[in-house]
Amino acid sequence: MSLQLLTAVGAVAGTVCSLLAEGVGEAATAWILPFTAGGFIYIATVSVIPELLHDSKPVQSLLEILALLFGVAMMVLIAEYE
């Protein structure tokens, strides 16, 4: 339960930081977007991929890794065109 509380506090702190940085402009997004995308990529590569490779058939693992790479590509596109 304390880990859930820690996660919730982190989510609230991130929300507050983003709301405070809203008026700053391009300077805030220059470091917030890479930090957030890096967090998602880190979680995907460290915790999800080993589990996928261990419990799945090779074809299923390949499809799931392709879906992960598609998600990363979507983050790049959103960052470029936002």
HUDA-V953220 format. One record per pair of residues at least 24 apart in sequence whose ideal C-beta (glycine too) atoms are under 10 Angstrom apart, sorted by the first residue. I is the first residue (numbers start at 1). J is the second residue. D is the distance in Angstrom with one decimal. If there is no record, write none. Layout:
# HUDA-V953220
I;J;D
I;J;D
This chain:
# HUDA-V953220
14;39;9.8
29;79;8.5
29;82;8.0
33;75;8.5
33;78;8.8
33;79;5.2
33;82;8.3
34;79;8.3
36;75;8.6
36;79;9.5
37;72;7.9
37;75;5.0
37;76;8.0
37;78;9.3
37;79;7.0
40;68;9.9
40;71;7.9
40;72;8.1
40;75;7.0
41;68;9.0
41;71;9.2
41;72;6.2
41;75;8.2
44;68;5.5
44;69;9.5
44;71;7.7
44;72;7.8
45;72;9.8
